[in-house]
Amino acid sequence: MNKRKKRIYNNRTAFNVKDADCITKCMTFIESELETIGIEANYAFRAELLSEEMTAFLIENSTGDGEIRIQVKKMIGDTIITISAKGNEFDLFGDESRLSDDLDDDEAEYIIRSIILRSHGENLKYSCNKGINRVRISLGDSEVTSTKLTIAALVLGILFGLVVKFCMPEAAAAGVCEYLLSPVSTMFMNALRIVIAPVVFFSIVTCISGFGNLAELGRIGIRIMSLYLLTTVLAVVMAYGVTTLCSPGKFGAGLAMTGVQSVEVNTDIDTSLLNTIINIVPSNIVRPFLEANTLQLIFLAVMIGIALGKIGKYTPVLNQFFEACNSLFLTITTMIAKFIPIAVFCSVSMMLIKLGGSSFLSLLGYAATNLLEIFIMLMIYGVLVLVLGRVNPLTFYRKNKEGMLTSFTLSSSSAAMPVNLSTCTEKLGISPKVCNFSIPLGATINMDGTCISLILQGLYLAKMYGVTVTPSMVPTLMITIILLSLGCPGVPGAGLVCLGIVLTQLGVPVGSIGLILAIDPVLDMFDAMSNTTGDVACALITASREGLLDRKILNDMSRV
C-alpha cells in the first residue's frame, strides 16, 4: 500500500530497453497510471495505442543498454505522458509527399503511419536533445473538462446574474459589475488581443511551408484544393444570406453593456474591392503587426511561407524556427483558453445584470441562426456528394456518423483526424492516395464551419453595437474570412482570435466578444462537425471522380 501511494505521488518509472518484455512493462505502467488518475476509457485507449507506438520507436532507435523512462502526470487539467530514452535522432513524422505507387509495402506503411502521427498535432511532440529522444503525449482530456466547466459557468452565470439583478439594490449590482465582473472580463480580452497577430501569422506561415509539394500531387491535389475552395465560398455566401435574412440581434443593444454611446466608422475611407486588393501589399514588414491589418498580415505570411521552400540549406532551420514560434503562440492561446469558463461566468452575469432578459433572448436567436446555417451546410455537402460524386447522400451520412460525432464531442478537426482517415478507407472505400492527403490538409485549411460562425458573429455584433455594414464592405469581409480559414489553428480559443480580427476590420470593439462568449464553446462543437464533414465529403468526391473509390466497400452497409 505504501509503495502504491509513493508511485501515485511520484508517477514515473524506468525499464531496461534490452528486456524482452520492455514494451509490455511500459504499457502496464501507463495503463495503471491512467486508471489511477481516472481517465475516461476512450481517451485512455487512444493514449495507450499511441504510447505503445512511441515506445517501440524509442526502443528501436535506442543505443546501448540504457533505460526508457516514463512519466504520467496531471498538469493544468491536461494528462501528460512523457517517454524518453537515449538514442539516435530519427524522423518521427516522415514525409507524406513520398507516398506513391513506386514504394514497397514497408515504406508505404511507414509513411502512412507517420501521417497518422502527424495528425495528432499539438498533442504529440518529439524532440532530441543531447542524445536523449523524448516524446510528449497530451491526452486532450482537458478540452472535454473545459467544455463541461464552460457549460457549468454558463448556468451559474445566469443564476448569479438573475440573483444580483432582482435581489440586490441597483447601486450594489452596478458595483459588482464595475469592480468584480468587468475587470476579469477586460483582462481576458486584453490577453486575447496579445496573440491575435502572431497566432494568425505563424499558423499561416507553417501551413504554407508544410505543403510545399502540392504541385507534385498533380491533378488530385488541384481537384481537392478546388473543392475546398468551392465549399468555403458556398459556406461564406450562404451564411451571409441566411444571417441577413434572419437578422438576429437588436440594433445598438450592445452599447449599453460598455457604456459606449456610439461607434464611429470613417465613411471617407475607400472600401472598394480595388482599393482592398491594392492595400493587401504592405509598405513595410512591421506595419501589418502594429496596425493588425488582416489582409496585409496574411499576404506577408503567405509570401514568407512560399519563400521558405526556395532558400536551400537555410530552409530546415527557418522551418523549425517558424514551427517553434507557431507552437509557442498556440500554447499561449491554449493557456488563455483555460480561463474561458471564468470569462463566460463574468460575461453572462454582466449581460443579464446590465441588459436584462431581452438581450439573452437575442443571444438565443443568434445561436438558433448558427445552428440553422450549420444544418444547411450539411445539406449542401449531401448535394455535392450526389451531384459531383454520384454517391447516395444518405449512405455518406450513415457511414460518416462516427467521424461527425467524434469531431462534435472533441470540438476539434485535428483530434478527429484519425477517425476520419479510418472512416474514409474502411467504410467509404476511398483510396489512401486521396484521403491520406486530403484529410490532413482539410483539417488545416478547410474550415467551413468556422467561416459560417465568423460571418454570423461579425454581422451580429456589428448590429448589436450599432455599426452599419455597407454593401461595399461585404466583399472585403468575405475575402478576409476565407483567407483566415486557411490559417485558423485547431486549438481551443483560436476562433476567438480570428473573430477579433474580423471585428477590428468592421470597426466593432473587440470587447464585444463578451456578448457571445458564453455560448461560443457549445456552438464551436457544431462548427467542428461541419469542418470535418466537409473534409470527408471532398475526399469522397475526389476519389469518385478519379476512379479511386471502391464502391463495394461503399455500398457494404455492414461496414457502418
C-alpha positions in Angstrom: 0.0 0.0 0.0 2.8 2.4 0.9 4.6 1.6 -2.4 1.3 2.2 -4.2 0.9 5.7 -2.6 4.5 6.6 -3.4 4.1 5.6 -7.0 1.0 7.8 -7.3 2.8 10.7 -5.8 5.9 10.2 -8.0 4.3 8.6 -11.0 7.4 7.8 -13.0 9.5 4.7 -13.7 12.2 3.2 -15.9 12.9 -0.1 -17.6 15.9 -1.5 -19.4 15.4 -1.2 -23.2 17.1 -4.6 -23.7 14.5 -6.5 -21.7 12.4 -8.8 -23.9 9.2 -7.6 -22.3 10.2 -3.9 -22.1 7.2 -2.7 -24.1 4.8 -4.8 -22.0 6.2 -3.4 -18.8 5.9 0.1 -20.1 2.3 -0.3 -21.2 1.4 -2.0 -17.9 2.7 1.1 -16.0 0.9 3.6 -18.3 -2.4 1.7 -18.2 -2.2 1.5 -14.4 -1.4 5.3 -14.1 -4.2 6.3 -16.4 -6.6 4.1 -14.4 -5.4 5.7 -11.1 -5.9 9.2 -12.5 -9.4 8.3 -13.7 -9.1 9.0 -17.4 -12.2 8.2 -19.5 -12.0 4.9 -21.4 -11.9 6.4 -24.9 -9.1 8.8 -24.1 -7.1 6.1 -22.2 -7.4 3.7 -25.2 -6.1 6.2 -27.7 -3.3 7.2 -25.4 -2.3 3.6 -24.8 -2.2 2.9 -28.5 -0.1 6.0 -29.2 2.2 5.3 -26.3 2.9 1.8 -27.5 3.8 3.1 -30.9 6.1 5.7 -29.4 7.7 3.3 -27.0 8.5 1.0 -29.9 10.1 3.9 -31.8 12.3 4.9 -28.9 13.4 1.3 -28.2 14.1 0.7 -31.9 16.4 3.8 -32.1 18.0 3.4 -28.6 21.7 3.0 -28.1 23.5 0.8 -25.6 21.8 -0.8 -22.6 20.1 2.4 -21.3 16.8 2.8 -19.7 13.5 4.0 -21.1 11.9 6.5 -18.7 8.1 7.1 -18.5 6.2 9.7 -16.6 2.4 10.2 -16.3 1.1 13.3 -14.7 -1.8 15.7 -14.5 -0.8 19.3 -15.5 -3.3 22.2 -15.6 -6.1 19.9 -16.4 -4.2 18.0 -19.0 -2.9 14.4 -18.6 0.6 14.2 -20.0 2.6 11.1 -20.8 6.4 11.6 -21.3 8.6 8.8 -22.7 12.3 9.3 -23.1 15.4 7.1 -23.9 19.0 7.6 -25.1 19.3 7.1 -28.8 19.9 8.4 -32.2 17.6 11.2 -33.6 15.0 10.0 -36.1 12.3 11.4 -38.3 9.1 10.6 -36.4 6.7 12.3 -38.8 8.3 11.2 -42.1 7.5 12.8 -45.5 4.0 12.1 -46.8 5.0 13.6 -50.2 6.9 10.3 -50.9 3.7 8.3 -51.0 3.4 6.8 -54.5 3.0 3.6 -56.4 6.7 3.1 -56.5 7.1 2.5 -52.8 7.2 -1.0 -51.4 4.8 -2.1 -48.7 7.1 -1.3 -45.7 7.9 2.2 -47.0 4.2 2.9 -47.7 3.2 1.6 -44.2 5.9 3.8 -42.6 4.7 6.9 -44.4 1.0 6.3 -43.7 1.8 5.7 -40.0 3.8 9.0 -40.0 0.8 10.8 -41.5 -1.4 9.5 -38.7 1.1 10.5 -36.1 1.3 14.0 -37.6 -2.4 14.3 -37.4 -2.2 14.4 -33.6 -0.8 17.9 -34.0 0.0 19.7 -30.7 -1.0 16.6 -28.7 2.2 14.8 -29.8 5.6 16.4 -29.5 9.0 14.8 -30.3 12.5 16.2 -29.5 16.1 15.0 -29.4 18.5 16.9 -27.1 22.0 15.8 -26.2 21.3 12.2 -27.4 18.0 11.9 -25.5 14.9 11.1 -27.6 11.8 12.4 -25.8 8.1 12.1 -26.7 5.4 14.1 -25.0 1.8 12.9 -25.4 -1.1 15.1 -24.3 -4.4 13.2 -23.9 -6.5 16.2 -24.7 -9.0 15.3 -21.9 -8.8 18.9 -20.6 -10.8 20.0 -23.7 -13.8 18.0 -22.5 -13.3 19.2 -19.0 -13.2 22.8 -20.2 -16.4 22.3 -22.2 -18.1 20.9 -19.1 -16.8 23.8 -17.0 -17.9 26.3 -19.6 -21.5 24.9 -19.6 -21.5 24.9 -15.8 -20.2 28.5 -15.8 -23.0 29.5 -18.2 -25.6 28.1 -15.9 -24.0 29.6 -12.8 -23.6 33.0 -14.6 -27.3 33.0 -15.5 -28.3 32.2 -11.9 -25.8 34.7 -10.4 -26.9 37.5 -12.9 -30.6 36.9 -12.0 -29.9 37.0 -8.3 -27.9 40.2 -8.5 -30.3 41.9 -10.8 -33.5 41.1 -8.9 -32.3 40.7 -5.3 -29.7 43.4 -4.9 -30.1 47.2 -4.9 -29.2 48.8 -8.3 -26.2 50.6 -6.9 -24.8 47.3 -5.4 -25.4 45.5 -8.7 -23.5 48.2 -10.6 -20.6 47.9 -8.1 -20.5 44.1 -8.7 -20.2 44.7 -12.4 -17.7 47.5 -12.2 -15.3 46.1 -9.5 -15.7 42.4 -10.0 -17.1 41.1 -13.3 -15.9 43.8 -15.7 -12.2 43.8 -14.6 -12.0 40.0 -15.1 -13.7 40.2 -18.5 -11.4 43.0 -19.6 -8.2 41.2 -18.5 -9.3 38.1 -20.5 -10.0 40.2 -23.6 -6.6 42.0 -23.3 -4.9 38.7 -23.0 -6.7 37.5 -26.2 -5.5 40.6 -28.1 -1.9 39.8 -27.3 -1.9 36.7 -29.5 -4.1 37.8 -32.4 -1.4 38.8 -34.9 1.3 36.2 -34.0 -1.1 33.3 -34.0 -2.6 34.0 -37.4 0.9 34.9 -38.9 2.8 31.9 -37.7 -0.1 29.5 -38.3 -0.3 30.5 -42.0 3.5 30.5 -42.5 3.8 26.9 -41.2 0.6 25.9 -43.1 2.0 27.1 -46.5 5.6 25.9 -45.9 4.3 22.5 -44.8 2.6 21.9 -48.1 5.3 23.0 -50.4 5.0 19.9 -52.6 1.4 20.4 -53.7 2.4 20.7 -57.4 3.8 17.1 -57.3 0.4 15.8 -56.4 -0.9 17.0 -59.8 -4.5 16.6 -60.8 -5.6 15.1 -57.5 -4.2 17.9 -55.4 -5.7 20.6 -57.7 -9.1 18.9 -57.5 -9.0 18.7 -53.7 -7.9 22.3 -53.3 -10.7 23.4 -55.8 -13.3 21.5 -53.8 -12.1 23.0 -50.6 -12.3 26.5 -52.1 -15.8 25.8 -53.5 -17.2 24.6 -50.2 -15.6 27.6 -48.3 -17.1 30.1 -50.8 -20.5 28.4 -50.6 -20.3 28.5 -46.8 -19.5 32.2 -46.7 -22.2 33.2 -49.2 -24.8 31.0 -47.6 -24.0 32.3 -44.1 -24.2 35.9 -45.2 -27.5 35.3 -46.9 -29.1 33.5 -44.0 -27.8 36.0 -41.4 -29.1 38.9 -43.5 -32.5 37.2 -43.8 -32.8 36.2 -40.2 -31.2 39.4 -38.9 -30.6 38.2 -35.3 -30.0 40.8 -32.6 -31.3 44.3 -31.7 -29.6 47.3 -33.4 -27.4 49.1 -30.9 -28.4 46.9 -27.9 -24.8 46.0 -27.1 -23.8 49.6 -26.4 -25.4 49.6 -23.0 -23.1 46.9 -21.8 -19.9 49.0 -22.2 -21.4 52.5 -21.7 -20.3 53.4 -25.3 -22.7 55.9 -26.8 -21.8 55.4 -30.4 -19.3 53.7 -32.7 -18.0 55.9 -35.4 -16.8 54.5 -38.7 -14.9 56.7 -41.1 -17.0 56.5 -44.3 -14.5 58.6 -46.2 -12.2 55.6 -46.4 -12.3 53.9 -49.8 -13.6 50.4 -49.1 -13.9 49.3 -52.8 -12.6 45.9 -53.8 -9.9 47.5 -56.0 -8.6 49.5 -53.1 -8.7 46.4 -50.9 -6.6 44.5 -53.4 -4.1 47.3 -53.7 -3.7 47.6 -49.9 -3.1 43.9 -49.4 0.6 44.5 -50.1 2.2 46.3 -47.1 4.7 49.1 -47.5 6.9 47.6 -44.8 7.2 44.4 -42.8 6.3 45.9 -39.4 3.1 47.8 -40.1 0.8 44.8 -40.5 1.6 43.8 -36.9 1.4 47.3 -35.5 -1.9 48.1 -37.2 -3.3 44.5 -37.0 -4.1 44.8 -40.8 -5.6 41.4 -41.5 -5.1 41.2 -45.3 -1.5 42.6 -45.1 -0.7 40.1 -42.4 -2.0 37.2 -44.3 -0.2 38.3 -47.5 3.1 38.6 -45.6 2.6 35.1 -44.1 1.8 33.5 -47.4 4.8 35.2 -49.1 7.2 34.0 -46.4 5.7 30.5 -46.3 6.3 30.1 -50.1 9.8 31.6 -49.9 10.8 29.2 -47.1 10.9 26.3 -49.6 13.2 28.2 -52.0 16.2 29.2 -49.9 18.2 26.0 -50.0 20.2 25.0 -46.9 18.5 27.5 -44.6 15.0 26.1 -45.3 15.1 23.5 -42.5 16.4 25.9 -39.9 13.8 28.6 -40.7 11.1 26.0 -40.9 12.0 24.8 -37.3 12.0 28.5 -36.2 8.6 29.3 -37.5 7.2 25.9 -36.3 8.6 26.7 -32.8 7.0 30.2 -32.8 3.7 28.7 -34.0 3.8 26.1 -31.2 4.7 28.8 -28.7 1.8 31.1 -29.5 -0.6 28.1 -29.9 0.4 27.1 -26.4 -0.2 30.6 -25.1 -3.6 30.6 -26.8 -4.4 27.3 -25.1 -3.3 28.7 -21.7 -5.5 31.7 -22.2 -8.4 29.5 -23.2 -8.2 27.7 -19.8 -9.8 30.8 -18.4 -12.8 30.8 -20.8 -15.2 29.4 -18.1 -14.3 32.3 -15.8 -14.8 34.8 -18.6 -18.1 33.1 -19.5 -19.4 33.4 -16.0 -18.5 37.1 -15.8 -19.8 37.9 -19.3 -23.2 36.2 -19.0 -23.7 37.7 -15.5 -22.9 41.2 -16.7 -25.2 40.7 -19.7 -28.2 39.8 -17.5 -27.4 42.5 -14.9 -27.0 45.3 -17.4 -29.1 44.4 -20.3 -31.8 42.1 -18.8 -33.6 39.1 -20.3 -34.3 40.6 -23.7 -30.6 40.5 -24.6 -30.3 36.9 -23.5 -33.2 36.1 -25.9 -31.3 37.9 -28.6 -28.3 35.6 -27.9 -30.6 32.6 -28.2 -31.7 33.9 -31.6 -28.1 34.2 -32.6 -27.5 30.6 -31.6 -30.5 29.4 -33.5 -29.3 31.2 -36.6 -25.9 29.5 -36.3 -27.4 26.0 -35.9 -29.7 26.7 -39.0 -26.7 27.6 -41.1 -24.7 24.5 -40.0 -27.7 22.3 -40.9 -28.0 24.0 -44.3 -24.2 23.5 -44.9 -24.5 19.8 -44.0 -27.3 19.5 -46.7 -25.0 21.3 -49.2 -22.4 18.6 -48.6 -25.0 16.0 -49.4 -26.0 17.7 -52.6 -22.3 18.0 -53.7 -21.8 14.3 -52.9 -24.8 13.4 -55.0 -24.1 15.7 -58.0 -20.3 15.7 -58.2 -19.5 12.3 -56.6 -22.5 10.2 -57.8 -22.9 8.8 -54.3 -26.1 8.5 -52.3 -26.0 11.2 -49.6 -27.8 9.0 -47.1 -25.1 6.4 -47.4 -22.5 9.1 -46.9 -24.1 10.4 -43.7 -24.7 7.0 -42.3 -21.1 5.8 -42.9 -19.6 9.1 -41.7 -21.7 9.4 -38.5 -18.8 8.2 -36.3 -16.5 10.9 -37.6 -19.2 13.5 -37.2 -19.8 12.5 -33.6 -16.1 12.4 -32.8 -15.4 15.9 -34.1 -18.6 17.1 -32.3 -17.6 15.7 -28.9 -13.9 16.7 -29.2 -14.7 20.1 -30.8 -11.6 19.7 -32.9 -10.9 18.9 -36.6 -7.3 17.7 -35.8 -8.4 15.4 -32.9 -10.9 13.7 -35.1 -8.5 13.1 -38.0 -7.5 9.5 -37.2 -11.2 8.5 -37.0 -11.9 10.3 -40.3 -9.0 8.5 -42.0 -10.3 5.2 -40.8 -13.8 6.1 -42.0 -12.6 7.1 -45.4 -10.7 3.8 -46.1 -12.6 1.2 -44.2 -16.2 2.4 -44.5 -16.4 4.7 -47.6 -13.8 2.8 -49.7 -11.7 5.9 -50.5 -8.2 5.1 -51.7 -5.4 6.1 -49.3 -3.8 8.1 -52.1 -6.7 10.5 -51.7 -7.6 10.6 -48.1 -4.1 10.4 -46.7 -3.5 13.8 -48.3 -6.9 15.4 -48.3 -7.9 14.8 -44.7 -4.8 16.2 -43.0 -4.9 19.1 -45.5 -8.6 19.7 -44.9 -8.0 19.8 -41.1 -5.6 22.7 -41.8 -7.3 24.8 -44.4 -10.9 23.7 -44.9 -12.8 25.4 -42.1 -16.4 25.9 -43.5 -18.0 25.8 -40.0 -15.5 28.5 -38.8 -16.3 30.7 -41.8 -20.0 30.4 -41.1 -19.5 31.4 -37.5 -17.2 34.3 -38.4 -19.7 35.8 -40.8 -22.6 35.4 -38.4 -20.7 36.7 -35.4 -19.3 39.7 -37.3 -22.7 40.8 -38.6 -24.5 40.0 -35.3 -22.0 42.0 -33.1 -21.9 44.9 -35.7 -25.7 45.2 -35.4 -25.6 44.9 -31.6 -23.1 47.8 -31.5 -24.8 50.0 -34.0 -22.3 49.5 -36.8 -23.8 49.5 -40.3 -22.2 47.0 -42.6 -22.5 48.6 -46.1 -22.6 46.5 -49.3 -19.2 47.8 -50.3 -17.7 46.2 -47.1 -19.2 42.8 -47.7 -16.6 41.6 -50.4 -13.7 42.6 -48.2 -15.3 40.8 -45.2 -15.8 37.6 -47.2 -12.2 37.6 -48.6 -10.8 38.2 -45.1 -12.8 35.3 -43.6 -11.9 32.9 -46.5 -8.2 33.8 -46.0 -8.4 33.5 -42.2 -9.9 30.0 -42.6 -6.6 28.9 -44.2 -4.6 29.6 -41.0 -7.2 29.1 -38.3 -5.4 26.7 -35.9 -7.2 23.8 -34.4 -6.8 24.7 -30.7 -9.4 25.9 -28.2 -9.8 29.7 -28.4 -8.4 30.1 -31.9 -11.8 31.0 -33.3 -12.0 34.0 -30.9 -8.6 35.2 -32.2 -9.9 35.2 -35.8 -13.1 36.9 -34.7 -11.1 39.6 -33.1 -9.6 40.4 -36.5 -13.0 40.4 -38.2 -14.4 42.8 -35.6 -11.4 45.1 -36.0 -12.0 45.3 -39.7 -15.7 46.1 -39.3 -15.0 48.8 -36.7 -16.6 46.9 -33.8 -15.0 46.9 -30.4 -13.1 43.6 -29.8 -14.6 43.6 -26.2 -18.0 42.9 -27.8 -16.8 39.2 -28.0 -18.0 39.0 -24.4 -21.6 39.1 -25.6 -21.3 35.7 -27.3 -18.5 34.2 -25.2 -21.0 32.3 -23.0 -22.4 30.2 -25.8 -19.5 30.1 -28.2 -17.9 26.8 -26.9 -21.2 25.0 -27.4 -21.6 26.3 -31.0 -18.0 25.5 -31.7 -18.8 21.8 -31.4 -21.2 22.1 -34.3 -18.6 24.1 -36.3 -16.0 21.4 -35.9 -18.6 18.8 -37.1 -19.2 20.9 -40.2 -15.5 21.2 -40.8 -14.7 17.5 -40.8 -17.9 16.6 -42.7 -16.7 18.9 -45.5 -13.2 17.2 -45.4 -14.6 13.7 -45.9 -17.2 14.9 -48.5 -14.4 16.5 -50.6 -12.3 13.3 -50.3 -15.2 11.2 -51.4 -16.0 13.3 -54.4 -12.3 13.4 -55.5 -12.0 9.6 -55.2 -15.1 9.1 -57.2 -14.0 11.5 -60.0 -10.6 10.0 -60.1 -11.7 6.3 -60.1 -10.2 5.7 -56.7 -13.4 4.8 -54.9 -14.1 1.2 -54.0 -17.9 1.1 -54.4 -18.1 -2.5 -53.0 -16.9 -1.1 -49.6 -19.0 2.0 -50.0 -22.2 0.0 -50.6 -21.5 -2.6 -47.9 -23.8 -1.5 -45.2 -22.3 -4.0 -42.7 -19.4 -1.5 -42.5 -21.5 1.3 -40.9 
